Amino acid sequence: MSRRAVIFGCGGLELTAREADFFRAARPWGFILFRRNVASPEQLRRLTRSLRESIGDPDAPVLVDQEGGRVQRLGPPHWPKYPPGRAYGQTTADPAEQRGLAWLGARLIAADLLAVGINVDCAPVLDVPAPGAHDVIGDRAYAASAEDVAALGRAAADGLLAGGVLPVIKHMPGHGRAMTDSHERLPVVNAPLAALAGDFAPFRACADLPAAMTAHVVYAAIDPERPATASKAVVERVIRGDIGFRGLLLSDDLSMKALKGDFESRARVALDAGCDVVLHCNGDMAEMQAVAAGVRALEGKSADRAEAALARIANGPEPFDAEAGRRRFAQAFEGLPAA
């Protein structure tokens, strides 16, 4: 039986019987975890195993947002504290060394995640920050210039892939100009297309990467009414067209307040706009049931993209001396301000 074009969260540290029954019937493509789902390595391994068992797929995608800095779901005391994206450009003036550290940080994160059964990281952030914008992106951005964001983001994505973890670049086609937090309200960007080209640039430079997440942002120059997640114009003209992205396109979280309408229609609209898979994160059962009513089977080009994305990590991690890597990483950031 085919899986469906949705990723769901769950409520707590252990999968409940009700959740397992729902997932068995809903057949999501994968799952996403948050801090509410994380207590210890042993507990997390049990949870990821239970999630996969509920849909009968030992290799099903299990996602997490593990960027470092403010956005890190696995943290002390069981996992290291990683720096935010901006810190990589502050360690040294040598761009090659900056890229090497971005790769190393991501490679270490991949080792952490794979050890507990997580095989997809919603990172790196390729947004270019704009002066005066809301700090929802802020130091999550690798740099102030599109060129540096692309270079460091590419290095981080390569580090995750080397560690057997699928990267999901975000937030396509660019969240850096947003004056509000899309978790709370819908941002509207009124910049002309000529200015937006700089925001699109890192995504264009990394368009060959296997997976991306949309932004719940209105780009008035392209579609003045609908955010990228719900806009066929943005997906077709910009994401698939201008940027040239051919990989798996995930929506950002459907439960964010930037979106309007009931959850069934949110799911349907995002898929109709061109998202391959929709994401619902908070584990609320009533919302998940409504989302499930609005999604369809993962098939056709979307299924091909999903298969191609997972094929990038099918061979598992490359050889890596994690202990030596952690020592080098710690030395590089010694003396810098704490994240």
N, C-alpha and C positions, 0 to 999 in steps of 0.2 A: 504494500500500500504506500503510495507516494506521500512524502512529507509536504507540509504547507509553508507558505511564504511568510513566516512569522518567527520571532524570537521572543521568549517570555522570561520574566523573572519569577522568583518564588519568595515566600514570605519570611522565612527564618533560617535557622541553622540546620534544620533537618527537613526533609521533604515529607509533607503530611500525606496521609492516604488519599485525601480529597484532591490534593494537587497532583499526585501520581495518576489518579484516575482521569483527571482532566487532561493532563499531558498525553496520556495514552490515547485518548479519544481525539484530541486536537492535533496531534502529530506535528508539533513545531519543528522547524529546521534546527533550532538550537535554543540555548538558554543564556541568560546574563546574570552575573552576580554583583552584589553590592556589599557595603560594610555590614549590613544587617545579616548577611549570610556567612560572615567570616569570624571564626573564633580561634582556630588552631589548625596547623597542617593536617592533623589526623581527622578532625571534624570536616575540613574542607574536602579532603579526599573522599570521605564517605558521601558527602553531598554531591560532588560531581559524578561519582559512580551511580548514585541513586537517580540523578536526573537522566543520565544516559540509559539506565535500565528501564526507566518509565517509557521510553520510546523504542527500546530494543536496538539501540545503535551504540556500540562501545566507542565509536570515534566521532560522535555528534559534536558539533561546535559548542563550546562553553566559553562565553565571553566575559571580559571584565574591563573596566577603565583603570588601567595602571600606567599612568603617565609619569608619576612622581610629583613632588610639590603638593599642591592643594588637592590634586585628583589622584589619589592612591588608595585603593580599597583594601589591599593587604599591606599592613604596616607593623611597626614594633608592637610587642616584643618579639614576635615570631619571624618577621621579615624586615629587611633593612628599610630605612627611610631614604628615598631617592630624591634628588634635586629636581626643581621644575625645569622646563625646557630652556628658559632664559639663562640658566646658570652655566650651560655648556659653553656659551660664548664668553664667559667671564673667567674661565679657568686659565686661559692662555691667549696670547695674541696670534698664535699660529693656527690658521684655518684648518690645516690638515690634522693637527692635534685635537682641535675642537670636534672635528668629524669623528676622529678615532674614539674620543670619549663618549660621544653620543651613541656610536655603535656599541661600545663596551657597556654603557648603562643599559641599553636595550637588551643586549645579550644576557646580562645578569638578570634583568627582569624576566626574560624568557625562561631562564633556568628555574627561577622561583615559581613561575606560573605552571610550567609543565610538570613540576614535581608534585603539584596538587591537582592535576587533571584539567587545568585551564589551557586551552590551545588557541585562543584568539584574544588579542589585546586591542582595545579601541584607542589606538595611538599609532603614529604620532599626530600631533596637532600641526597643521600646515597653514593656519590662519596668520595673516599679516596684521599686526596691531596698528590701529590708527590713533593719532593723538586725540585725546579727549573722549575716546570710546569707553564704553562700560568695561570694567575690569574682569568681567566673566572670562575673558581670554587672558589679558594681562600677562603675567610671567609664564603662563602656559606656552606662549609663543616663543620660538627658539631665538628670534632676532627681530630687529625692526625692518630689515630689508627683505624683499621677496627672494632675492638670490640666496641670502644666508639661510632663510627659513627652509628653502628647498634643499639646500645642501645638507643641513643638519637633520632635517626630517627624513631625507633619503637614507642617511647613515643609520638613523634609529630604526627605520623600517628594515633595512638590511640586517641589523643586529637581531631583531625579532625573528626574521626568517631563518637566519643562521641557527637560532635556538629552537627551531621547530614550532614557532608560534606565528600565527597569521596576523599581520598588522592591518588595521582599518584606519586609513587616513581620514582626518576630519578637520573642519566641517565644510564640506564642499557645497558651493563654490567659494566660500569665504565668510567667516563670522567676525573678522577683525574690526569692521567699521560699525558694528551694532552698538547703538547707544543705550540699549536695555538688555537685560538678561532674558534670553528666550525661555528659561525655566519659569519665569514669572509673567512675561508678556511678550507680545509679538514685536520684534524689532523691524523697523522699516528703514532701509538704506536708500537715500535719494541721490547718491552719487551717479554721475553720467557713466556710460559704458567705457569711455576712455580711461577714467579713473579706476573703474572696477577691473580693468585688465591687469593691474598690478596685484590685485587680490587673487585673481585666477592663476597668476603665474606659477606659484609653487605647485599647485595641483596639476598644471599642464606639464611641468618638469617631472612630475612623479606619476604621470597618467598611466604608466605601465604597471604600477603596483596593483595587487589583486583585489583589493576591497576598499570601499570608501563609505563615509556616512554623510548624509545631507545636513544642511543648516535649516533651522526653522527661522528663516530670515526672508523678508520681502525685499527684492531688488526692483525698485520702482521703474528703472529704465528698461527692464525686461518683462516683468509681470507686476503691475501695481496692486494687484488684488490678492495674490496667493504667495505664501512662502515657498522656498525652493522645494521643500519636501512634497508639497501638494501642487506644484506647478509643472505641467508638461512643457511649457515654454522654456523654463529654466533647465529642466532635465535634458530636453532634446537639443535646444539651441546652444546651451552653455556647457553642461556637464558632458554630454555625449558628443556635442558638436565642437565648440570652441576649445574646450579643454582636451577633448579627445579621449576621455576615460572609457575604457571598454570592460572594466572589471565589474565585480559584484557591488551593487549600490544598495546600501541599507538606509532606511530612514533613521533620523534621530528619534528619541523616545516619544511615542505618541501621547504619553500622559503629561507632557510639558504644557504649561499654560499658554504658550504661544499659539497653540492650535485650538480651533473651535469645532463645535459639533459633537455628536455622540461618537462613541469609540468605534462602533461598527463603520460609520461613514468615514472617520479619520483613516481607518485602515484601508478602506476601499479607495478613497481619493488618492492616498499616497501610492498605492499600487497602480492605479490608473494613470497617475502622473509619470510613472516610469521607474519607481523604486522596485528593486527585485524582491526585497524582503523588508518587512516592517518590524519595528522594535517596540516592545512594551515592557517597561522595566519594574514597576513598583510592586508587582505580585498581588495586586488587588484582584480577587477572584471574579467579581462582577464585571470589572473592566476587561479582564482577560476573556471572559466568555463573550462579551460584546465584540472585542477585537477578532476573536476566532470566527464569529459570524460574518465578518467583513473580509476575511482573507480567502485566498484560493490556493490550489495546489501549486507547488513550486515546479514549474515545467517550462518547456521551450527554452528560449535564450536565457531566461533567468536561472533555470536549472543547470544549463551549461556553464554559466558564469560561477555559480556556487560550486560546481564540481571542479572547475579550473582553479578557483581560489584555494580550495582544500588540497588540491594536488600539489600546491607550492610547499606544503608542510608534510606531505605524505611520507617522506623519507626520514623524518625525525630530525633531531638536532645534529649539527656538525660537532666533531670533537672540540673540546674546550676545557681549559684548566680554570675552573670557576674560582678556586681558592686564590690562585695567582691574580686572576682578574679582579677579584674583590680588593686585594691589597693595592693594586695599581689604582683602582678607582678611588679608594679612600684617600690615598696619597695626593691624587690630583685635586681633590676638593678640600683638603686639609687647610684650615685657616680662612676659608671663605665663609660669609655669613650663612647661618642656617636657613634652610628653606622654610 
